[in-house]
Amino acid sequence: MLVVVVLFATVLLRAAIVTTFVYFMLPAKRACPRCGAQLALIHHSLLRWLLPAVEHRWCLDCGWSGVVRVQSRVIRRAARS
Ligand SMILES: [Zn+2]
């Protein structure tokens, strides 16, 4: 039984490492990674509920669509001022 718990813990640890790595690979800016234009937010109620740390955005200029990190409140305040 101990072997199963240890193996399950290593699987969970690997999943956490991969999730963290993928999260930090996502673009954090509100600018398109292809052309640099502003991105429009696409609301997904299920995505917001399941993964509140990411949001789906779409570029109106070049058509790029993808998932980006949600900016923290501190960064948003600094960008406004
Ligand atoms: Zn673009």
PDB file of the backbone (N, CA, C, O) and the ligand in Angstrom, with CONECT records:
HET     ZN  A 101       1
ATOM      1  N   MET A   1       0.816  -1.203   0.000  1.00  0.00           N
ATOM      2  CA  MET A   1       0.000   0.000   0.000  1.00  0.00           C
ATOM      3  C   MET A   1       0.857   1.264   0.000  1.00  0.00           C
ATOM      4  O   MET A   1       0.504   2.268  -0.619  1.00  0.00           O
ATOM      5  N   LEU A   2       1.975   1.200   0.695  1.00  0.00           N
ATOM      6  CA  LEU A   2       2.878   2.349   0.760  1.00  0.00           C
ATOM      7  C   LEU A   2       3.462   2.674  -0.618  1.00  0.00           C
ATOM      8  O   LEU A   2       3.672   3.837  -0.962  1.00  0.00           O
ATOM      9  N   VAL A   3       3.718   1.622  -1.393  1.00  0.00           N
ATOM     10  CA  VAL A   3       4.266   1.828  -2.742  1.00  0.00           C
ATOM     11  C   VAL A   3       3.265   2.584  -3.603  1.00  0.00           C
ATOM     12  O   VAL A   3       3.647   3.472  -4.364  1.00  0.00           O
ATOM     13  N   VAL A   4       2.008   2.244  -3.491  1.00  0.00           N
ATOM     14  CA  VAL A   4       0.963   2.916  -4.270  1.00  0.00           C
ATOM     15  C   VAL A   4       0.883   4.392  -3.880  1.00  0.00           C
ATOM     16  O   VAL A   4       0.758   5.259  -4.745  1.00  0.00           O
ATOM     17  N   VAL A   5       0.954   4.669  -2.611  1.00  0.00           N
ATOM     18  CA  VAL A   5       0.887   6.059  -2.138  1.00  0.00           C
ATOM     19  C   VAL A   5       2.091   6.850  -2.641  1.00  0.00           C
ATOM     20  O   VAL A   5       1.943   7.993  -3.073  1.00  0.00           O
ATOM     21  N   VAL A   6       3.268   6.258  -2.592  1.00  0.00           N
ATOM     22  CA  VAL A   6       4.475   6.947  -3.055  1.00  0.00           C
ATOM     23  C   VAL A   6       4.395   7.196  -4.562  1.00  0.00           C
ATOM     24  O   VAL A   6       4.712   8.291  -5.025  1.00  0.00           O
ATOM     25  N   LEU A   7       3.973   6.186  -5.329  1.00  0.00           N
ATOM     26  CA  LEU A   7       3.863   6.367  -6.779  1.00  0.00           C
ATOM     27  C   LEU A   7       2.801   7.414  -7.120  1.00  0.00           C
ATOM     28  O   LEU A   7       3.007   8.232  -8.016  1.00  0.00           O
ATOM     29  N   PHE A   8       1.680   7.395  -6.420  1.00  0.00           N
ATOM     30  CA  PHE A   8       0.639   8.391  -6.664  1.00  0.00           C
ATOM     31  C   PHE A   8       1.146   9.795  -6.311  1.00  0.00           C
ATOM     32  O   PHE A   8       0.833  10.763  -7.003  1.00  0.00           O
ATOM     33  N   ALA A   9       1.911   9.897  -5.257  1.00  0.00           N
ATOM     34  CA  ALA A   9       2.476  11.201  -4.879  1.00  0.00           C
ATOM     35  C   ALA A   9       3.449  11.706  -5.943  1.00  0.00           C
ATOM     36  O   ALA A   9       3.473  12.900  -6.240  1.00  0.00           O
ATOM     37  N   THR A  10       4.242  10.818  -6.510  1.00  0.00           N
ATOM     38  CA  THR A  10       5.161  11.259  -7.568  1.00  0.00           C
ATOM     39  C   THR A  10       4.406  11.679  -8.821  1.00  0.00           C
ATOM     40  O   THR A  10       4.822  12.604  -9.519  1.00  0.00           O
ATOM     41  N   VAL A  11       3.296  10.999  -9.108  1.00  0.00           N
ATOM     42  CA  VAL A  11       2.477  11.402 -10.254  1.00  0.00           C
ATOM     43  C   VAL A  11       1.889  12.795 -10.009  1.00  0.00           C
ATOM     44  O   VAL A  11       1.912  13.642 -10.902  1.00  0.00           O
ATOM     45  N   LEU A  12       1.372  13.031  -8.825  1.00  0.00           N
ATOM     46  CA  LEU A  12       0.824  14.353  -8.482  1.00  0.00           C
ATOM     47  C   LEU A  12       1.907  15.425  -8.529  1.00  0.00           C
ATOM     48  O   LEU A  12       1.657  16.543  -8.979  1.00  0.00           O
ATOM     49  N   LEU A  13       3.097  15.092  -8.069  1.00  0.00           N
ATOM     50  CA  LEU A  13       4.202  16.053  -8.093  1.00  0.00           C
ATOM     51  C   LEU A  13       4.584  16.393  -9.528  1.00  0.00           C
ATOM     52  O   LEU A  13       4.827  17.558  -9.842  1.00  0.00           O
ATOM     53  N   ARG A  14       4.641  15.394 -10.399  1.00  0.00           N
ATOM     54  CA  ARG A  14       4.946  15.662 -11.805  1.00  0.00           C
ATOM     55  C   ARG A  14       3.871  16.521 -12.446  1.00  0.00           C
ATOM     56  O   ARG A  14       4.178  17.434 -13.212  1.00  0.00           O
ATOM     57  N   ALA A  15       2.610  16.235 -12.139  1.00  0.00           N
ATOM     58  CA  ALA A  15       1.515  17.037 -12.703  1.00  0.00           C
ATOM     59  C   ALA A  15       1.601  18.479 -12.224  1.00  0.00           C
ATOM     60  O   ALA A  15       1.352  19.406 -12.995  1.00  0.00           O
ATOM     61  N   ALA A  16       1.950  18.675 -10.966  1.00  0.00           N
ATOM     62  CA  ALA A  16       2.084  20.041 -10.440  1.00  0.00           C
ATOM     63  C   ALA A  16       3.241  20.771 -11.102  1.00  0.00           C
ATOM     64  O   ALA A  16       3.123  21.954 -11.420  1.00  0.00           O
ATOM     65  N   ILE A  17       4.345  20.089 -11.312  1.00  0.00           N
ATOM     66  CA  ILE A  17       5.507  20.715 -11.961  1.00  0.00           C
ATOM     67  C   ILE A  17       5.169  21.103 -13.398  1.00  0.00           C
ATOM     68  O   ILE A  17       5.484  22.211 -13.831  1.00  0.00           O
ATOM     69  N   VAL A  18       4.535  20.204 -14.133  1.00  0.00           N
ATOM     70  CA  VAL A  18       4.179  20.497 -15.532  1.00  0.00           C
ATOM     71  C   VAL A  18       3.173  21.641 -15.592  1.00  0.00           C
ATOM     72  O   VAL A  18       3.301  22.529 -16.434  1.00  0.00           O
ATOM     73  N   THR A  19       2.176  21.631 -14.711  1.00  0.00           N
ATOM     74  CA  THR A  19       1.174  22.698 -14.696  1.00  0.00           C
ATOM     75  C   THR A  19       1.816  24.048 -14.410  1.00  0.00           C
ATOM     76  O   THR A  19       1.492  25.041 -15.061  1.00  0.00           O
ATOM     77  N   THR A  20       2.713  24.091 -13.451  1.00  0.00           N
ATOM     78  CA  THR A  20       3.403  25.337 -13.130  1.00  0.00           C
ATOM     79  C   THR A  20       4.255  25.813 -14.298  1.00  0.00           C
ATOM     80  O   THR A  20       4.268  27.002 -14.614  1.00  0.00           O
ATOM     81  N   PHE A  21       4.963  24.897 -14.936  1.00  0.00           N
ATOM     82  CA  PHE A  21       5.811  25.250 -16.068  1.00  0.00           C
ATOM     83  C   PHE A  21       4.976  25.788 -17.229  1.00  0.00           C
ATOM     84  O   PHE A  21       5.336  26.794 -17.840  1.00  0.00           O
ATOM     85  N   VAL A  22       3.873  25.126 -17.529  1.00  0.00           N
ATOM     86  CA  VAL A  22       2.997  25.572 -18.626  1.00  0.00           C
ATOM     87  C   VAL A  22       2.389  26.931 -18.294  1.00  0.00           C
ATOM     88  O   VAL A  22       2.276  27.785 -19.173  1.00  0.00           O
ATOM     89  N   TYR A  23       1.996  27.143 -17.041  1.00  0.00           N
ATOM     90  CA  TYR A  23       1.413  28.430 -16.643  1.00  0.00           C
ATOM     91  C   TYR A  23       2.389  29.572 -16.880  1.00  0.00           C
ATOM     92  O   TYR A  23       1.998  30.626 -17.381  1.00  0.00           O
ATOM     93  N   PHE A  24       3.656  29.374 -16.526  1.00  0.00           N
ATOM     94  CA  PHE A  24       4.628  30.449 -16.707  1.00  0.00           C
ATOM     95  C   PHE A  24       5.072  30.605 -18.151  1.00  0.00           C
ATOM     96  O   PHE A  24       5.686  31.613 -18.503  1.00  0.00           O
ATOM     97  N   MET A  25       4.770  29.617 -19.000  1.00  0.00           N
ATOM     98  CA  MET A  25       5.062  29.760 -20.429  1.00  0.00           C
ATOM     99  C   MET A  25       3.995  30.582 -21.148  1.00  0.00           C
ATOM    100  O   MET A  25       4.250  31.104 -22.233  1.00  0.00           O
ATOM    101  N   LEU A  26       2.807  30.706 -20.561  1.00  0.00           N
ATOM    102  CA  LEU A  26       1.735  31.469 -21.202  1.00  0.00           C
ATOM    103  C   LEU A  26       2.094  32.948 -21.226  1.00  0.00           C
ATOM    104  O   LEU A  26       2.724  33.448 -20.293  1.00  0.00           O
ATOM    105  N   PRO A  27       1.698  33.655 -22.288  1.00  0.00           N
ATOM    106  CA  PRO A  27       1.975  35.095 -22.320  1.00  0.00           C
ATOM    107  C   PRO A  27       1.189  35.820 -21.237  1.00  0.00           C
ATOM    108  O   PRO A  27       0.031  35.495 -20.973  1.00  0.00           O
ATOM    109  N   ALA A  28       1.828  36.807 -20.613  1.00  0.00           N
ATOM    110  CA  ALA A  28       1.186  37.551 -19.532  1.00  0.00           C
ATOM    111  C   ALA A  28       0.742  38.932 -19.971  1.00  0.00           C
ATOM    112  O   ALA A  28       0.004  39.602 -19.249  1.00  0.00           O
ATOM    113  N   LYS A  29       1.176  39.366 -21.134  1.00  0.00           N
ATOM    114  CA  LYS A  29       0.828  40.699 -21.597  1.00  0.00           C
ATOM    115  C   LYS A  29      -0.531  40.699 -22.269  1.00  0.00           C
ATOM    116  O   LYS A  29      -1.042  39.650 -22.663  1.00  0.00           O
ATOM    117  N   ARG A  30      -1.109  41.876 -22.395  1.00  0.00           N
ATOM    118  CA  ARG A  30      -2.378  42.025 -23.101  1.00  0.00           C
ATOM    119  C   ARG A  30      -2.156  42.321 -24.578  1.00  0.00           C
ATOM    120  O   ARG A  30      -3.095  42.649 -25.302  1.00  0.00           O
ATOM    121  N   ALA A  31      -0.900  42.203 -25.019  1.00  0.00           N
ATOM    122  CA  ALA A  31      -0.576  42.444 -26.420  1.00  0.00           C
ATOM    123  C   ALA A  31      -0.425  41.109 -27.143  1.00  0.00           C
ATOM    124  O   ALA A  31      -0.011  40.108 -26.558  1.00  0.00           O
ATOM    125  N   CYS A  32      -0.765  41.120 -28.407  1.00  0.00           N
ATOM    126  CA  CYS A  32      -0.701  39.909 -29.219  1.00  0.00           C
ATOM    127  C   CYS A  32       0.754  39.462 -29.365  1.00  0.00           C
ATOM    128  O   CYS A  32       1.619  40.289 -29.651  1.00  0.00           O
ATOM    129  N   PRO A  33       1.044  38.172 -29.175  1.00  0.00           N
ATOM    130  CA  PRO A  33       2.422  37.715 -29.339  1.00  0.00           C
ATOM    131  C   PRO A  33       2.882  37.725 -30.793  1.00  0.00           C
ATOM    132  O   PRO A  33       4.084  37.697 -31.055  1.00  0.00           O
ATOM    133  N   ARG A  34       1.949  37.764 -31.739  1.00  0.00           N
ATOM    134  CA  ARG A  34       2.318  37.783 -33.154  1.00  0.00           C
ATOM    135  C   ARG A  34       2.533  39.195 -33.691  1.00  0.00           C
ATOM    136  O   ARG A  34       3.553  39.475 -34.320  1.00  0.00           O
ATOM    137  N   CYS A  35       1.553  40.099 -33.437  1.00  0.00           N
ATOM    138  CA  CYS A  35       1.623  41.413 -34.076  1.00  0.00           C
ATOM    139  C   CYS A  35       1.714  42.559 -33.066  1.00  0.00           C
ATOM    140  O   CYS A  35       2.024  43.682 -33.463  1.00  0.00           O
ATOM    141  N   GLY A  36       1.459  42.324 -31.795  1.00  0.00           N
ATOM    142  CA  GLY A  36       1.587  43.361 -30.790  1.00  0.00           C
ATOM    143  C   GLY A  36       0.339  44.197 -30.565  1.00  0.00           C
ATOM    144  O   GLY A  36       0.373  45.133 -29.766  1.00  0.00           O
ATOM    145  N   ALA A  37      -0.768  43.890 -31.245  1.00  0.00           N
ATOM    146  CA  ALA A  37      -2.012  44.639 -31.067  1.00  0.00           C
ATOM    147  C   ALA A  37      -2.692  44.230 -29.758  1.00  0.00           C
ATOM    148  O   ALA A  37      -2.359  43.203 -29.165  1.00  0.00           O
ATOM    149  N   GLN A  38      -3.640  45.040 -29.325  1.00  0.00           N
ATOM    150  CA  GLN A  38      -4.395  44.729 -28.114  1.00  0.00           C
ATOM    151  C   GLN A  38      -5.251  43.483 -28.335  1.00  0.00           C
ATOM    152  O   GLN A  38      -5.764  43.265 -29.433  1.00  0.00           O
ATOM    153  N   LEU A  39      -5.403  42.674 -27.297  1.00  0.00           N
ATOM    154  CA  LEU A  39      -6.189  41.452 -27.377  1.00  0.00           C
ATOM    155  C   LEU A  39      -7.564  41.677 -26.762  1.00  0.00           C
ATOM    156  O   LEU A  39      -7.704  42.367 -25.752  1.00  0.00           O
ATOM    157  N   ALA A  40      -8.567  41.089 -27.384  1.00  0.00           N
ATOM    158  CA  ALA A  40      -9.929  41.171 -26.870  1.00  0.00           C
ATOM    159  C   ALA A  40     -10.217  39.947 -26.011  1.00  0.00           C
ATOM    160  O   ALA A  40      -9.822  38.830 -26.344  1.00  0.00           O
ATOM    161  N   LEU A  41     -10.903  40.174 -24.914  1.00  0.00           N
ATOM    162  CA  LEU A  41     -11.234  39.081 -24.000  1.00  0.00           C
ATOM    163  C   LEU A  41     -12.437  38.311 -24.523  1.00  0.00           C
ATOM    164  O   LEU A  41     -13.435  38.906 -24.929  1.00  0.00           O
ATOM    165  N   ILE A  42     -12.339  36.994 -24.514  1.00  0.00           N
ATOM    166  CA  ILE A  42     -13.464  36.123 -24.859  1.00  0.00           C
ATOM    167  C   ILE A  42     -13.917  35.471 -23.555  1.00  0.00           C
ATOM    168  O   ILE A  42     -13.152  34.756 -22.908  1.00  0.00           O
ATOM    169  N   HIS A  43     -15.144  35.722 -23.186  1.00  0.00           N
ATOM    170  CA  HIS A  43     -15.645  35.207 -21.914  1.00  0.00           C
ATOM    171  C   HIS A  43     -16.046  33.745 -22.047  1.00  0.00           C
ATOM    172  O   HIS A  43     -16.824  33.379 -22.927  1.00  0.00           O
ATOM    173  N   HIS A  44     -15.509  32.924 -21.170  1.00  0.00           N
ATOM    174  CA  HIS A  44     -15.882  31.515 -21.056  1.00  0.00           C
ATOM    175  C   HIS A  44     -16.223  31.289 -19.596  1.00  0.00           C
ATOM    176  O   HIS A  44     -15.349  31.353 -18.731  1.00  0.00           O
ATOM    177  N   SER A  45     -17.462  31.032 -19.326  1.00  0.00           N
ATOM    178  CA  SER A  45     -17.851  30.842 -17.931  1.00  0.00           C
ATOM    179  C   SER A  45     -17.250  29.567 -17.360  1.00  0.00           C
ATOM    180  O   SER A  45     -16.871  29.529 -16.190  1.00  0.00           O
ATOM    181  N   LEU A  46     -17.160  28.522 -18.179  1.00  0.00           N
ATOM    182  CA  LEU A  46     -16.597  27.263 -17.686  1.00  0.00           C
ATOM    183  C   LEU A  46     -15.091  27.401 -17.445  1.00  0.00           C
ATOM    184  O   LEU A  46     -14.578  26.927 -16.431  1.00  0.00           O
ATOM    185  N   LEU A  47     -14.380  28.054 -18.379  1.00  0.00           N
ATOM    186  CA  LEU A  47     -12.933  28.249 -18.211  1.00  0.00           C
ATOM    187  C   LEU A  47     -12.653  29.118 -16.990  1.00  0.00           C
ATOM    188  O   LEU A  47     -11.729  28.841 -16.226  1.00  0.00           O
ATOM    189  N   ARG A  48     -13.447  30.163 -16.809  1.00  0.00           N
ATOM    190  CA  ARG A  48     -13.243  31.043 -15.649  1.00  0.00           C
ATOM    191  C   ARG A  48     -13.479  30.295 -14.348  1.00  0.00           C
ATOM    192  O   ARG A  48     -12.813  30.542 -13.343  1.00  0.00           O
ATOM    193  N   TRP A  49     -14.442  29.372 -14.381  1.00  0.00           N
ATOM    194  CA  TRP A  49     -14.745  28.610 -13.180  1.00  0.00           C
ATOM    195  C   TRP A  49     -13.673  27.558 -12.907  1.00  0.00           C
ATOM    196  O   TRP A  49     -13.268  27.370 -11.760  1.00  0.00           O
ATOM    197  N   LEU A  50     -13.206  26.864 -13.966  1.00  0.00           N
ATOM    198  CA  LEU A  50     -12.223  25.804 -13.790  1.00  0.00           C
ATOM    199  C   LEU A  50     -10.808  26.350 -13.576  1.00  0.00           C
ATOM    200  O   LEU A  50     -10.089  25.886 -12.691  1.00  0.00           O
ATOM    201  N   LEU A  51     -10.410  27.341 -14.392  1.00  0.00           N
ATOM    202  CA  LEU A  51      -9.057  27.890 -14.329  1.00  0.00           C
ATOM    203  C   LEU A  51      -9.140  29.408 -14.233  1.00  0.00           C
ATOM    204  O   LEU A  51      -9.018  30.090 -15.250  1.00  0.00           O
ATOM    205  N   PRO A  52      -9.342  29.949 -13.046  1.00  0.00           N
ATOM    206  CA  PRO A  52      -9.474  31.412 -12.929  1.00  0.00           C
ATOM    207  C   PRO A  52      -8.170  32.166 -13.171  1.00  0.00           C
ATOM    208  O   PRO A  52      -8.189  33.391 -13.285  1.00  0.00           O
ATOM    209  N   ALA A  53      -7.047  31.473 -13.252  1.00  0.00           N
ATOM    210  CA  ALA A  53      -5.757  32.148 -13.435  1.00  0.00           C
ATOM    211  C   ALA A  53      -5.437  32.415 -14.897  1.00  0.00           C
ATOM    212  O   ALA A  53      -4.460  33.102 -15.195  1.00  0.00           O
ATOM    213  N   VAL A  54      -6.250  31.880 -15.826  1.00  0.00           N
ATOM    214  CA  VAL A  54      -6.001  32.100 -17.249  1.00  0.00           C
ATOM    215  C   VAL A  54      -7.284  32.624 -17.902  1.00  0.00           C
ATOM    216  O   VAL A  54      -8.384  32.433 -17.383  1.00  0.00           O
ATOM    217  N   GLU A  55      -7.120  33.280 -19.037  1.00  0.00           N
ATOM    218  CA  GLU A  55      -8.275  33.754 -19.786  1.00  0.00           C
ATOM    219  C   GLU A  55      -7.997  33.610 -21.290  1.00  0.00           C
ATOM    220  O   GLU A  55      -6.848  33.635 -21.731  1.00  0.00           O
ATOM    221  N   HIS A  56      -9.066  33.461 -22.049  1.00  0.00           N
ATOM    222  CA  HIS A  56      -8.971  33.276 -23.493  1.00  0.00           C
ATOM    223  C   HIS A  56      -9.053  34.647 -24.152  1.00  0.00           C
ATOM    224  O   HIS A  56      -9.969  35.421 -23.877  1.00  0.00           O
ATOM    225  N   ARG A  57      -8.091  34.942 -25.024  1.00  0.00           N
ATOM    226  CA  ARG A  57      -8.067  36.247 -25.691  1.00  0.00           C
ATOM    227  C   ARG A  57      -7.898  36.055 -27.185  1.00  0.00           C
ATOM    228  O   ARG A  57      -7.397  35.031 -27.649  1.00  0.00           O
ATOM    229  N   TRP A  58      -8.328  37.069 -27.928  1.00  0.00           N
ATOM    230  CA  TRP A  58      -8.336  37.007 -29.381  1.00  0.00           C
ATOM    231  C   TRP A  58      -7.812  38.323 -29.938  1.00  0.00           C
ATOM    232  O   TRP A  58      -8.160  39.399 -29.453  1.00  0.00           O
ATOM    233  N   CYS A  59      -6.971  38.224 -30.963  1.00  0.00           N
ATOM    234  CA  CYS A  59      -6.415  39.414 -31.597  1.00  0.00           C
ATOM    235  C   CYS A  59      -7.321  39.809 -32.757  1.00  0.00           C
ATOM    236  O   CYS A  59      -7.600  39.003 -33.644  1.00  0.00           O
ATOM    237  N   LEU A  60      -7.774  41.055 -32.740  1.00  0.00           N
ATOM    238  CA  LEU A  60      -8.672  41.520 -33.795  1.00  0.00           C
ATOM    239  C   LEU A  60      -7.917  41.815 -35.085  1.00  0.00           C
ATOM    240  O   LEU A  60      -8.518  41.830 -36.159  1.00  0.00           O
ATOM    241  N   ASP A  61      -6.617  42.049 -34.999  1.00  0.00           N
ATOM    242  CA  ASP A  61      -5.847  42.406 -36.198  1.00  0.00           C
ATOM    243  C   ASP A  61      -5.409  41.185 -36.996  1.00  0.00           C
ATOM    244  O   ASP A  61      -5.650  41.113 -38.201  1.00  0.00           O
ATOM    245  N   CYS A  62      -4.765  40.223 -36.335  1.00  0.00           N
ATOM    246  CA  CYS A  62      -4.220  39.084 -37.084  1.00  0.00           C
ATOM    247  C   CYS A  62      -5.000  37.796 -36.873  1.00  0.00           C
ATOM    248  O   CYS A  62      -4.756  36.820 -37.583  1.00  0.00           O
ATOM    249  N   GLY A  63      -5.927  37.757 -35.924  1.00  0.00           N
ATOM    250  CA  GLY A  63      -6.733  36.559 -35.717  1.00  0.00           C
ATOM    251  C   GLY A  63      -6.140  35.559 -34.750  1.00  0.00           C
ATOM    252  O   GLY A  63      -6.681  34.465 -34.592  1.00  0.00           O
ATOM    253  N   TRP A  64      -5.029  35.909 -34.092  1.00  0.00           N
ATOM    254  CA  TRP A  64      -4.444  34.991 -33.110  1.00  0.00           C
ATOM    255  C   TRP A  64      -5.434  34.790 -31.966  1.00  0.00           C
ATOM    256  O   TRP A  64      -6.071  35.738 -31.509  1.00  0.00           O
ATOM    257  N   SER A  65      -5.550  33.570 -31.520  1.00  0.00           N
ATOM    258  CA  SER A  65      -6.422  33.240 -30.406  1.00  0.00           C
ATOM    259  C   SER A  65      -5.673  32.308 -29.483  1.00  0.00           C
ATOM    260  O   SER A  65      -5.046  31.346 -29.924  1.00  0.00           O
ATOM    261  N   GLY A  66      -5.742  32.601 -28.202  1.00  0.00           N
ATOM    262  CA  GLY A  66      -5.033  31.745 -27.269  1.00  0.00           C
ATOM    263  C   GLY A  66      -5.325  32.090 -25.831  1.00  0.00           C
ATOM    264  O   GLY A  66      -6.084  33.007 -25.517  1.00  0.00           O
ATOM    265  N   VAL A  67      -4.695  31.322 -24.974  1.00  0.00           N
ATOM    266  CA  VAL A  67      -4.875  31.481 -23.538  1.00  0.00           C
ATOM    267  C   VAL A  67      -3.706  32.293 -23.002  1.00  0.00           C
ATOM    268  O   VAL A  67      -2.551  32.030 -23.337  1.00  0.00           O
ATOM    269  N   VAL A  68      -4.013  33.285 -22.164  1.00  0.00           N
ATOM    270  CA  VAL A  68      -2.987  34.106 -21.533  1.00  0.00           C
ATOM    271  C   VAL A  68      -3.218  34.094 -20.025  1.00  0.00           C
ATOM    272  O   VAL A  68      -4.300  33.758 -19.543  1.00  0.00           O
ATOM    273  N   ARG A  69      -2.176  34.469 -19.301  1.00  0.00           N
ATOM    274  CA  ARG A  69      -2.299  34.563 -17.850  1.00  0.00           C
ATOM    275  C   ARG A  69      -3.105  35.796 -17.479  1.00  0.00           C
ATOM    276  O   ARG A  69      -3.033  36.819 -18.160  1.00  0.00           O
ATOM    277  N   VAL A  70      -3.860  35.702 -16.418  1.00  0.00           N
ATOM    278  CA  VAL A  70      -4.564  36.857 -15.888  1.00  0.00           C
ATOM    279  C   VAL A  70      -3.564  37.720 -15.152  1.00  0.00           C
ATOM    280  O   VAL A  70      -2.786  37.229 -14.333  1.00  0.00           O
ATOM    281  N   GLN A  71      -3.587  39.022 -15.448  1.00  0.00           N
ATOM    282  CA  GLN A  71      -2.662  39.923 -14.781  1.00  0.00           C
ATOM    283  C   GLN A  71      -3.111  40.139 -13.348  1.00  0.00           C
ATOM    284  O   GLN A  71      -4.304  40.173 -13.046  1.00  0.00           O
ATOM    285  N   SER A  72      -2.135  40.281 -12.483  1.00  0.00           N
ATOM    286  CA  SER A  72      -2.473  40.538 -11.088  1.00  0.00           C
ATOM    287  C   SER A  72      -2.973  41.974 -10.938  1.00  0.00           C
ATOM    288  O   SER A  72      -2.752  42.805 -11.819  1.00  0.00           O
ATOM    289  N   ARG A  73      -3.635  42.260  -9.844  1.00  0.00           N
ATOM    290  CA  ARG A  73      -4.212  43.597  -9.623  1.00  0.00           C
ATOM    291  C   ARG A  73      -3.132  44.665  -9.530  1.00  0.00           C
ATOM    292  O   ARG A  73      -3.350  45.799  -9.957  1.00  0.00           O
ATOM    293  N   VAL A  74      -1.971  44.322  -8.981  1.00  0.00           N
ATOM    294  CA  VAL A  74      -0.888  45.288  -8.829  1.00  0.00           C
ATOM    295  C   VAL A  74      -0.395  45.718 -10.207  1.00  0.00           C
ATOM    296  O   VAL A  74      -0.170  46.905 -10.445  1.00  0.00           O
ATOM    297  N   ILE A  75      -0.227  44.752 -11.117  1.00  0.00           N
ATOM    298  CA  ILE A  75       0.244  45.085 -12.467  1.00  0.00           C
ATOM    299  C   ILE A  75      -0.802  45.912 -13.199  1.00  0.00           C
ATOM    300  O   ILE A  75      -0.453  46.854 -13.911  1.00  0.00           O
ATOM    301  N   ARG A  76      -2.098  45.571 -13.036  1.00  0.00           N
ATOM    302  CA  ARG A  76      -3.153  46.327 -13.701  1.00  0.00           C
ATOM    303  C   ARG A  76      -3.189  47.774 -13.224  1.00  0.00           C
ATOM    304  O   ARG A  76      -3.368  48.694 -14.022  1.00  0.00           O
ATOM    305  N   ARG A  77      -3.016  47.971 -11.901  1.00  0.00           N
ATOM    306  CA  ARG A  77      -3.011  49.347 -11.365  1.00  0.00           C
ATOM    307  C   ARG A  77      -1.836  50.134 -11.899  1.00  0.00           C
ATOM    308  O   ARG A  77      -1.981  51.310 -12.233  1.00  0.00           O
ATOM    309  N   ALA A  78      -0.661  49.501 -11.989  1.00  0.00           N
ATOM    310  CA  ALA A  78       0.528  50.172 -12.482  1.00  0.00           C
ATOM    311  C   ALA A  78       0.371  50.516 -13.962  1.00  0.00           C
ATOM    312  O   ALA A  78       0.859  51.555 -14.406  1.00  0.00           O
ATOM    313  N   ALA A  79      -0.292  49.671 -14.720  1.00  0.00           N
ATOM    314  CA  ALA A  79      -0.477  49.930 -16.153  1.00  0.00           C
ATOM    315  C   ALA A  79      -1.451  51.079 -16.386  1.00  0.00           C
ATOM    316  O   ALA A  79      -1.311  51.824 -17.357  1.00  0.00           O
ATOM    317  N   ARG A  80      -2.442  51.229 -15.497  1.00  0.00           N
ATOM    318  CA  ARG A  80      -3.426  52.319 -15.659  1.00  0.00           C
ATOM    319  C   ARG A  80      -2.810  53.679 -15.366  1.00  0.00           C
ATOM    320  O   ARG A  80      -3.127  54.668 -16.028  1.00  0.00           O
ATOM    321  N   SER A  81      -1.922  53.726 -14.364  1.00  0.00           N
ATOM    322  CA  SER A  81      -1.369  55.027 -13.975  1.00  0.00           C
ATOM    323  C   SER A  81      -0.182  55.415 -14.826  1.00  0.00           C
ATOM    324  O   SER A  81       0.398  56.482 -14.626  1.00  0.00           O
TER     325      SER A  81
HETATM  326 ZN    ZN A 101      -2.234  39.822 -33.507  1.00  0.00          ZN2+
END
